[in-house]
Amino acid sequence: MYIWAHPSSVIEPMDALFFQSLLRYVSNVTTGKAKLDPFQIMTTQHASATALVWFPRATWLGPLRWWVPWKIQGAFAWVGGLMGYTPVIETYVDREDWEGYVGGKKKA
């Protein structure tokens, strides 16, 4: 699978660290090395400014198809933030990169 992202006008751009930690986490969950944590997934998903669309063929729901999942995801991400979760997962990035990530967030 090939993923290419080039964000430029977002507050916290998704960079290599974001995808590295996300893909390693998903890989470990898939292989049973890590347990799926909905708060971590929703925190990471919310940072990407995307949400799932529920009932895609129910066009009569209009924007509720994405608005409701966005709000639920936001609530999970908010609670995840209170629990100390970040979009980049410390376990899956190098120590130097993690310190740069945390240091960059504190300066902002």
N, CA, C and O atoms as CSV, one atom per row, in Angstrom:
chain,resi,resn,atom,element,x,y,z
A,1,MET,N,N,0.848,-1.163,0.000
A,1,MET,CA,C,0.000,0.000,0.000
A,1,MET,C,C,0.897,1.230,0.000
A,1,MET,O,O,1.903,1.273,0.708
A,2,TYR,N,N,0.538,2.206,-0.778
A,2,TYR,CA,C,1.291,3.439,-0.884
A,2,TYR,C,C,0.408,4.584,-0.417
A,2,TYR,O,O,-0.688,4.788,-0.939
A,3,ILE,N,N,0.889,5.327,0.567
A,3,ILE,CA,C,0.133,6.463,1.087
A,3,ILE,C,C,0.970,7.710,0.876
A,3,ILE,O,O,2.160,7.727,1.191
A,4,TRP,N,N,0.353,8.748,0.346
A,4,TRP,CA,C,1.047,10.002,0.161
A,4,TRP,C,C,0.160,11.110,0.694
A,4,TRP,O,O,-1.009,11.213,0.324
A,5,ALA,N,N,0.710,11.924,1.547
A,5,ALA,CA,C,-0.038,13.056,2.083
A,5,ALA,C,C,0.872,14.267,2.049
A,5,ALA,O,O,2.065,14.177,2.337
A,6,HIS,N,N,0.295,15.387,1.695
A,6,HIS,CA,C,1.075,16.610,1.628
A,6,HIS,C,C,0.253,17.762,2.199
A,6,HIS,O,O,-0.190,18.640,1.459
A,7,PRO,N,N,0.051,17.756,3.524
A,7,PRO,CA,C,-0.739,18.845,4.112
A,7,PRO,C,C,0.096,20.122,4.170
A,7,PRO,O,O,1.302,20.072,4.416
A,8,SER,N,N,-0.541,21.248,3.946
A,8,SER,CA,C,0.210,22.497,4.021
A,8,SER,C,C,-0.516,23.579,4.804
A,8,SER,O,O,0.129,24.459,5.373
A,9,SER,N,N,-1.819,23.536,4.846
A,9,SER,CA,C,-2.535,24.614,5.516
A,9,SER,C,C,-3.334,24.111,6.719
A,9,SER,O,O,-4.455,24.561,6.959
A,10,VAL,N,N,-2.758,23.184,7.464
A,10,VAL,CA,C,-3.413,22.681,8.671
A,10,VAL,C,C,-2.600,23.107,9.887
A,10,VAL,O,O,-1.395,23.339,9.786
A,11,ILE,N,N,-3.258,23.207,11.025
A,11,ILE,CA,C,-2.588,23.675,12.236
A,11,ILE,C,C,-1.470,22.728,12.648
A,11,ILE,O,O,-0.344,23.165,12.884
A,12,GLU,N,N,-1.768,21.441,12.735
A,12,GLU,CA,C,-0.767,20.436,13.072
A,12,GLU,C,C,-0.682,19.463,11.910
A,12,GLU,O,O,-1.428,18.484,11.870
A,13,PRO,N,N,0.219,19.715,10.958
A,13,PRO,CA,C,0.270,18.854,9.774
A,13,PRO,C,C,0.593,17.404,10.125
A,13,PRO,O,O,1.325,17.120,11.073
A,14,MET,N,N,0.040,16.518,9.350
A,14,MET,CA,C,0.339,15.102,9.507
A,14,MET,C,C,1.665,14.858,8.812
A,14,MET,O,O,1.789,15.045,7.602
A,15,ASP,N,N,2.642,14.443,9.577
A,15,ASP,CA,C,3.975,14.239,9.024
A,15,ASP,C,C,4.357,12.770,9.108
A,15,ASP,O,O,3.521,11.917,9.407
A,16,ALA,N,N,5.613,12.486,8.847
A,16,ALA,CA,C,6.100,11.101,8.869
A,16,ALA,C,C,5.894,10.459,10.236
A,16,ALA,O,O,5.555,9.278,10.316
A,17,LEU,N,N,6.095,11.221,11.315
A,17,LEU,CA,C,5.902,10.654,12.661
A,17,LEU,C,C,4.459,10.221,12.875
A,17,LEU,O,O,4.194,9.175,13.467
A,18,PHE,N,N,3.536,11.035,12.390
A,18,PHE,CA,C,2.123,10.707,12.527
A,18,PHE,C,C,1.817,9.368,11.861
A,18,PHE,O,O,1.230,8.478,12.477
A,19,PHE,N,N,2.219,9.233,10.597
A,19,PHE,CA,C,1.933,8.001,9.868
A,19,PHE,C,C,2.737,6.825,10.391
A,19,PHE,O,O,2.239,5.700,10.409
A,20,GLN,N,N,3.971,7.061,10.817
A,20,GLN,CA,C,4.801,5.992,11.366
A,20,GLN,C,C,4.143,5.401,12.605
A,20,GLN,O,O,4.026,4.182,12.729
A,21,SER,N,N,3.718,6.255,13.513
A,21,SER,CA,C,3.107,5.732,14.738
A,21,SER,C,C,1.746,5.107,14.456
A,21,SER,O,O,1.415,4.068,15.029
A,22,LEU,N,N,0.953,5.722,13.582
A,22,LEU,CA,C,-0.363,5.170,13.258
A,22,LEU,C,C,-0.251,3.798,12.608
A,22,LEU,O,O,-0.916,2.852,13.031
A,23,LEU,N,N,0.585,3.687,11.584
A,23,LEU,CA,C,0.690,2.421,10.861
A,23,LEU,C,C,1.329,1.324,11.707
A,23,LEU,O,O,0.940,0.161,11.600
A,24,ARG,N,N,2.293,1.671,12.539
A,24,ARG,CA,C,2.879,0.664,13.435
A,24,ARG,C,C,1.859,0.199,14.468
A,24,ARG,O,O,1.788,-0.990,14.781
A,25,TYR,N,N,1.072,1.126,14.994
A,25,TYR,CA,C,0.047,0.766,15.968
A,25,TYR,C,C,-0.997,-0.148,15.332
A,25,TYR,O,O,-1.344,-1.182,15.901
A,26,VAL,N,N,-1.494,0.224,14.165
A,26,VAL,CA,C,-2.499,-0.598,13.475
A,26,VAL,C,C,-1.924,-1.976,13.152
A,26,VAL,O,O,-2.620,-2.984,13.277
A,27,SER,N,N,-0.665,-2.024,12.739
A,27,SER,CA,C,-0.018,-3.308,12.457
A,27,SER,C,C,0.042,-4.169,13.713
A,27,SER,O,O,-0.255,-5.363,13.661
A,28,ASN,N,N,0.423,-3.573,14.838
A,28,ASN,CA,C,0.503,-4.336,16.085
A,28,ASN,C,C,-0.872,-4.788,16.564
A,28,ASN,O,O,-1.002,-5.880,17.117
A,29,VAL,N,N,-1.883,-3.976,16.362
A,29,VAL,CA,C,-3.242,-4.391,16.734
A,29,VAL,C,C,-3.681,-5.555,15.859
A,29,VAL,O,O,-4.273,-6.518,16.347
A,30,THR,N,N,-3.391,-5.465,14.574
A,30,THR,CA,C,-3.782,-6.509,13.630
A,30,THR,C,C,-3.112,-7.841,13.944
A,30,THR,O,O,-3.737,-8.895,13.831
A,31,THR,N,N,-1.843,-7.795,14.338
A,31,THR,CA,C,-1.110,-9.026,14.631
A,31,THR,C,C,-1.270,-9.488,16.079
A,31,THR,O,O,-0.719,-10.519,16.466
A,32,GLY,N,N,-2.016,-8.735,16.875
A,32,GLY,CA,C,-2.263,-9.135,18.258
A,32,GLY,C,C,-1.190,-8.716,19.241
A,32,GLY,O,O,-1.224,-9.136,20.397
A,33,LYS,N,N,-0.236,-7.898,18.815
A,33,LYS,CA,C,0.825,-7.433,19.711
A,33,LYS,C,C,0.375,-6.273,20.595
A,33,LYS,O,O,0.992,-5.997,21.624
A,34,ALA,N,N,-0.687,-5.602,20.200
A,34,ALA,CA,C,-1.233,-4.487,20.976
A,34,ALA,C,C,-2.748,-4.619,20.994
A,34,ALA,O,O,-3.349,-5.214,20.100
A,35,LYS,N,N,-3.343,-4.055,22.024
A,35,LYS,CA,C,-4.789,-4.089,22.167
A,35,LYS,C,C,-5.381,-2.817,21.558
A,35,LYS,O,O,-4.829,-1.732,21.739
A,36,LEU,N,N,-6.489,-2.940,20.844
A,36,LEU,CA,C,-7.146,-1.794,20.233
A,36,LEU,C,C,-7.707,-0.887,21.329
A,36,LEU,O,O,-8.498,-1.325,22.165
A,37,ASP,N,N,-7.297,0.355,21.316
A,37,ASP,CA,C,-7.765,1.337,22.285
A,37,ASP,C,C,-8.576,2.393,21.539
A,37,ASP,O,O,-8.008,3.178,20.779
A,38,PRO,N,N,-9.892,2.425,21.742
A,38,PRO,CA,C,-10.718,3.370,20.992
A,38,PRO,C,C,-10.338,4.830,21.240
A,38,PRO,O,O,-10.488,5.663,20.347
A,39,PHE,N,N,-9.851,5.150,22.433
A,39,PHE,CA,C,-9.462,6.531,22.707
A,39,PHE,C,C,-8.224,6.919,21.910
A,39,PHE,O,O,-8.125,8.050,21.435
A,40,GLN,N,N,-7.280,5.996,21.759
A,40,GLN,CA,C,-6.091,6.277,20.954
A,40,GLN,C,C,-6.455,6.433,19.485
A,40,GLN,O,O,-6.005,7.371,18.827
A,41,ILE,N,N,-7.254,5.532,18.978
A,41,ILE,CA,C,-7.652,5.597,17.573
A,41,ILE,C,C,-8.424,6.884,17.289
A,41,ILE,O,O,-8.166,7.545,16.283
A,42,MET,N,N,-9.354,7.246,18.148
A,42,MET,CA,C,-10.148,8.455,17.924
A,42,MET,C,C,-9.305,9.724,18.066
A,42,MET,O,O,-9.534,10.699,17.350
A,43,THR,N,N,-8.337,9.721,18.979
A,43,THR,CA,C,-7.436,10.868,19.118
A,43,THR,C,C,-6.617,11.047,17.855
A,43,THR,O,O,-6.463,12.166,17.365
A,44,THR,N,N,-6.090,9.955,17.324
A,44,THR,CA,C,-5.303,10.008,16.097
A,44,THR,C,C,-6.184,10.381,14.904
A,44,THR,O,O,-5.801,11.225,14.093
A,45,GLN,N,N,-7.336,9.771,14.792
A,45,GLN,CA,C,-8.255,10.057,13.686
A,45,GLN,C,C,-8.689,11.517,13.714
A,45,GLN,O,O,-8.760,12.162,12.668
A,46,HIS,N,N,-8.975,12.038,14.890
A,46,HIS,CA,C,-9.451,13.418,14.997
A,46,HIS,C,C,-8.364,14.413,14.594
A,46,HIS,O,O,-8.661,15.469,14.036
A,47,ALA,N,N,-7.109,14.076,14.876
A,47,ALA,CA,C,-6.005,14.954,14.486
A,47,ALA,C,C,-5.871,15.054,12.979
A,47,ALA,O,O,-5.341,16.038,12.465
A,48,SER,N,N,-6.347,14.045,12.267
A,48,SER,CA,C,-6.275,14.072,10.810
A,48,SER,C,C,-7.408,14.892,10.189
A,48,SER,O,O,-7.468,15.055,8.971
A,49,ALA,N,N,-8.303,15.407,11.033
A,49,ALA,CA,C,-9.443,16.227,10.589
A,49,ALA,C,C,-10.327,15.478,9.592
A,49,ALA,O,O,-10.844,16.065,8.642
A,50,THR,N,N,-10.490,14.181,9.821
A,50,THR,CA,C,-11.381,13.367,9.004
A,50,THR,C,C,-12.299,12.577,9.923
A,50,THR,O,O,-11.988,12.363,11.094
A,51,ALA,N,N,-13.397,12.158,9.400
A,51,ALA,CA,C,-14.326,11.326,10.167
A,51,ALA,C,C,-14.985,10.336,9.222
A,51,ALA,O,O,-15.098,10.580,8.020
A,52,LEU,N,N,-15.408,9.238,9.774
A,52,LEU,CA,C,-16.139,8.253,8.986
A,52,LEU,C,C,-17.512,8.806,8.617
A,52,LEU,O,O,-18.043,9.686,9.296
A,53,VAL,N,N,-18.064,8.293,7.561
A,53,VAL,CA,C,-19.427,8.641,7.169
A,53,VAL,C,C,-20.292,7.433,7.496
A,53,VAL,O,O,-20.061,6.331,7.000
A,54,TRP,N,N,-21.279,7.658,8.330
A,54,TRP,CA,C,-22.200,6.580,8.662
A,54,TRP,C,C,-23.337,6.565,7.649
A,54,TRP,O,O,-23.787,7.614,7.188
A,55,PHE,N,N,-23.784,5.393,7.317
A,55,PHE,CA,C,-24.907,5.210,6.399
A,55,PHE,C,C,-24.719,6.021,5.106
A,55,PHE,O,O,-25.530,6.897,4.806
A,56,PRO,N,N,-23.664,5.736,4.347
A,56,PRO,CA,C,-23.363,6.550,3.164
A,56,PRO,C,C,-24.470,6.583,2.116
A,56,PRO,O,O,-24.556,7.545,1.353
A,57,ARG,N,N,-25.313,5.565,2.059
A,57,ARG,CA,C,-26.374,5.544,1.037
A,57,ARG,C,C,-27.655,6.225,1.507
A,57,ARG,O,O,-28.576,6.436,0.718
A,58,ALA,N,N,-27.713,6.561,2.774
A,58,ALA,CA,C,-28.903,7.242,3.303
A,58,ALA,C,C,-28.760,8.743,3.068
A,58,ALA,O,O,-28.581,9.522,4.005
A,59,THR,N,N,-28.842,9.125,1.810
A,59,THR,CA,C,-28.626,10.529,1.457
A,59,THR,C,C,-29.639,11.466,2.101
A,59,THR,O,O,-29.377,12.661,2.239
A,60,TRP,N,N,-30.779,10.943,2.490
A,60,TRP,CA,C,-31.794,11.761,3.132
A,60,TRP,C,C,-31.327,12.296,4.488
A,60,TRP,O,O,-31.903,13.248,5.014
A,61,LEU,N,N,-30.267,11.673,5.060
A,61,LEU,CA,C,-29.718,12.169,6.325
A,61,LEU,C,C,-28.877,13.436,6.135
A,61,LEU,O,O,-28.610,14.164,7.090
A,62,GLY,N,N,-28.471,13.683,4.904
A,62,GLY,CA,C,-27.684,14.879,4.623
A,62,GLY,C,C,-26.385,14.914,5.409
A,62,GLY,O,O,-25.714,13.889,5.530
A,63,PRO,N,N,-26.014,16.081,5.949
A,63,PRO,CA,C,-24.746,16.215,6.656
A,63,PRO,C,C,-24.679,15.450,7.977
A,63,PRO,O,O,-23.601,15.317,8.556
A,64,LEU,N,N,-25.802,14.953,8.453
A,64,LEU,CA,C,-25.768,14.160,9.686
A,64,LEU,C,C,-24.922,12.902,9.520
A,64,LEU,O,O,-24.427,12.358,10.508
A,65,ARG,N,N,-24.749,12.433,8.288
A,65,ARG,CA,C,-23.950,11.225,8.027
A,65,ARG,C,C,-22.504,11.408,8.459
A,65,ARG,O,O,-21.862,10.435,8.855
A,66,TRP,N,N,-21.969,12.626,8.395
A,66,TRP,CA,C,-20.597,12.866,8.859
A,66,TRP,C,C,-20.573,13.712,10.126
A,66,TRP,O,O,-19.625,13.604,10.904
A,67,TRP,N,N,-21.582,14.550,10.361
A,67,TRP,CA,C,-21.565,15.444,11.514
A,67,TRP,C,C,-21.657,14.674,12.830
A,67,TRP,O,O,-20.923,14.974,13.771
A,68,VAL,N,N,-22.540,13.697,12.906
A,68,VAL,CA,C,-22.684,12.903,14.137
A,68,VAL,C,C,-21.404,12.106,14.433
A,68,VAL,O,O,-20.918,12.157,15.563
A,69,PRO,N,N,-20.840,11.372,13.462
A,69,PRO,CA,C,-19.578,10.678,13.750
A,69,PRO,C,C,-18.459,11.644,14.131
A,69,PRO,O,O,-17.630,11.316,14.979
A,70,TRP,N,N,-18.419,12.833,13.515
A,70,TRP,CA,C,-17.387,13.823,13.846
A,70,TRP,C,C,-17.503,14.251,15.304
A,70,TRP,O,O,-16.490,14.366,15.994
A,71,LYS,N,N,-18.707,14.487,15.777
A,71,LYS,CA,C,-18.913,14.914,17.165
A,71,LYS,C,C,-18.580,13.787,18.141
A,71,LYS,O,O,-17.981,14.034,19.187
A,72,ILE,N,N,-18.958,12.567,17.814
A,72,ILE,CA,C,-18.632,11.422,18.679
A,72,ILE,C,C,-17.121,11.220,18.725
A,72,ILE,O,O,-16.543,11.014,19.792
A,73,GLN,N,N,-16.495,11.283,17.561
A,73,GLN,CA,C,-15.038,11.157,17.493
A,73,GLN,C,C,-14.368,12.272,18.297
A,73,GLN,O,O,-13.397,12.026,19.011
A,74,GLY,N,N,-14.882,13.484,18.182
A,74,GLY,CA,C,-14.336,14.617,18.936
A,74,GLY,C,C,-14.446,14.403,20.432
A,74,GLY,O,O,-13.527,14.746,21.176
A,75,ALA,N,N,-15.554,13.841,20.882
A,75,ALA,CA,C,-15.726,13.560,22.308
A,75,ALA,C,C,-14.706,12.517,22.770
A,75,ALA,O,O,-14.095,12.674,23.828
A,76,PHE,N,N,-14.521,11.462,21.989
A,76,PHE,CA,C,-13.515,10.454,22.318
A,76,PHE,C,C,-12.123,11.075,22.354
A,76,PHE,O,O,-11.339,10.790,23.259
A,77,ALA,N,N,-11.810,11.924,21.371
A,77,ALA,CA,C,-10.499,12.569,21.307
A,77,ALA,C,C,-10.290,13.503,22.491
A,77,ALA,O,O,-9.185,13.582,23.029
A,78,TRP,N,N,-11.329,14.202,22.899
A,78,TRP,CA,C,-11.236,15.107,24.048
A,78,TRP,C,C,-10.931,14.315,25.322
A,78,TRP,O,O,-10.052,14.690,26.098
A,79,VAL,N,N,-11.657,13.231,25.528
A,79,VAL,CA,C,-11.406,12.373,26.690
A,79,VAL,C,C,-10.011,11.760,26.584
A,79,VAL,O,O,-9.289,11.685,27.578
A,80,GLY,N,N,-9.629,11.320,25.379
A,80,GLY,CA,C,-8.292,10.779,25.172
A,80,GLY,C,C,-7.210,11.788,25.521
A,80,GLY,O,O,-6.196,11.437,26.123
A,81,GLY,N,N,-7.430,13.050,25.140
A,81,GLY,CA,C,-6.481,14.107,25.487
A,81,GLY,C,C,-6.373,14.285,26.988
A,81,GLY,O,O,-5.280,14.489,27.515
A,82,LEU,N,N,-7.502,14.209,27.684
A,82,LEU,CA,C,-7.482,14.295,29.150
A,82,LEU,C,C,-6.735,13.120,29.771
A,82,LEU,O,O,-6.135,13.241,30.839
A,83,MET,N,N,-6.784,11.977,29.079
A,83,MET,CA,C,-6.101,10.782,29.575
A,83,MET,C,C,-4.618,10.770,29.196
A,83,MET,O,O,-3.882,9.867,29.594
A,84,GLY,N,N,-4.181,11.769,28.429
A,84,GLY,CA,C,-2.771,11.866,28.063
A,84,GLY,C,C,-2.417,11.312,26.701
A,84,GLY,O,O,-1.237,11.229,26.361
A,85,TYR,N,N,-3.407,10.931,25.914
A,85,TYR,CA,C,-3.140,10.412,24.577
A,85,TYR,C,C,-2.755,11.551,23.643
A,85,TYR,O,O,-3.237,12.675,23.784
A,86,THR,N,N,-1.888,11.249,22.696
A,86,THR,CA,C,-1.514,12.202,21.658
A,86,THR,C,C,-1.669,11.505,20.305
A,86,THR,O,O,-1.668,10.276,20.247
A,87,PRO,N,N,-1.802,12.276,19.209
A,87,PRO,CA,C,-1.929,11.648,17.895
A,87,PRO,C,C,-0.706,10.820,17.522
A,87,PRO,O,O,-0.837,9.797,16.850
A,88,VAL,N,N,0.472,11.243,17.944
A,88,VAL,CA,C,1.699,10.480,17.720
A,88,VAL,C,C,1.936,9.637,18.965
A,88,VAL,O,O,1.891,10.151,20.083
A,89,ILE,N,N,2.184,8.356,18.779
A,89,ILE,CA,C,2.305,7.423,19.899
A,89,ILE,C,C,3.786,7.221,20.230
A,89,ILE,O,O,4.570,6.792,19.384
A,90,GLU,N,N,4.146,7.533,21.450
A,90,GLU,CA,C,5.553,7.498,21.871
A,90,GLU,C,C,6.217,6.150,21.625
A,90,GLU,O,O,7.384,6.107,21.235
A,91,THR,N,N,5.516,5.072,21.839
A,91,THR,CA,C,6.061,3.726,21.694
A,91,THR,C,C,6.572,3.436,20.286
A,91,THR,O,O,7.480,2.624,20.109
A,92,TYR,N,N,5.996,4.095,19.291
A,92,TYR,CA,C,6.283,3.751,17.897
A,92,TYR,C,C,7.203,4.724,17.172
A,92,TYR,O,O,7.373,4.618,15.957
A,93,VAL,N,N,7.794,5.661,17.887
A,93,VAL,CA,C,8.742,6.592,17.264
A,93,VAL,C,C,10.047,6.594,18.058
A,93,VAL,O,O,10.070,6.234,19.235
A,94,ASP,N,N,11.120,7.003,17.404
A,94,ASP,CA,C,12.425,7.070,18.068
A,94,ASP,C,C,12.403,8.106,19.183
A,94,ASP,O,O,11.636,9.068,19.139
A,95,ARG,N,N,13.247,7.896,20.174
A,95,ARG,CA,C,13.314,8.793,21.324
A,95,ARG,C,C,13.581,10.239,20.886
A,95,ARG,O,O,12.930,11.164,21.371
A,96,GLU,N,N,14.524,10.430,19.982
A,96,GLU,CA,C,14.871,11.776,19.515
A,96,GLU,C,C,13.679,12.439,18.819
A,96,GLU,O,O,13.394,13.615,19.041
A,97,ASP,N,N,12.997,11.677,17.986
A,97,ASP,CA,C,11.822,12.212,17.296
A,97,ASP,C,C,10.713,12.562,18.280
A,97,ASP,O,O,10.048,13.588,18.140
A,98,TRP,N,N,10.520,11.701,19.277
A,98,TRP,CA,C,9.491,11.951,20.283
A,98,TRP,C,C,9.787,13.227,21.061
A,98,TRP,O,O,8.889,14.036,21.295
A,99,GLU,N,N,11.027,13.409,21.458
A,99,GLU,CA,C,11.398,14.610,22.211
A,99,GLU,C,C,11.201,15.862,21.354
A,99,GLU,O,O,10.787,16.903,21.864
A,100,GLY,N,N,11.496,15.765,20.059
A,100,GLY,CA,C,11.239,16.884,19.155
A,100,GLY,C,C,9.746,17.168,19.018
A,100,GLY,O,O,9.327,18.324,18.953
A,101,TYR,N,N,8.951,16.101,18.974
A,101,TYR,CA,C,7.501,16.251,18.851
A,101,TYR,C,C,6.922,16.906,20.099
A,101,TYR,O,O,6.147,17.858,20.003
A,102,VAL,N,N,7.296,16.399,21.260
A,102,VAL,CA,C,6.798,16.942,22.510
A,102,VAL,C,C,7.314,18.370,22.708
A,102,VAL,O,O,6.564,19.249,23.133
A,103,GLY,N,N,8.581,18.600,22.403
A,103,GLY,CA,C,9.161,19.941,22.526
A,103,GLY,C,C,8.472,20.929,21.595
A,103,GLY,O,O,8.238,22.077,21.973
A,104,GLY,N,N,8.147,20.497,20.389
A,104,GLY,CA,C,7.458,21.365,19.429
A,104,GLY,C,C,6.055,21.704,19.876
A,104,GLY,O,O,5.583,22.814,19.632
A,105,LYS,N,N,5.378,20.774,20.525
A,105,LYS,CA,C,4.021,21.031,20.995
A,105,LYS,C,C,4.031,22.021,22.147
A,105,LYS,O,O,3.120,22.840,22.268
A,106,LYS,N,N,5.063,21.953,23.004
A,106,LYS,CA,C,5.129,22.863,24.147
A,106,LYS,C,C,5.409,24.297,23.718
A,106,LYS,O,O,4.981,25.241,24.383
A,107,LYS,N,N,6.134,24.464,22.598
A,107,LYS,CA,C,6.460,25.799,22.115
A,107,LYS,C,C,5.272,26.471,21.461
A,107,LYS,O,O,5.176,27.698,21.437
A,108,ALA,N,N,4.358,25.658,20.927
A,108,ALA,CA,C,3.218,26.219,20.191
A,108,ALA,C,C,2.228,26.920,21.096
A,108,ALA,O,O,1.218,27.441,20.621
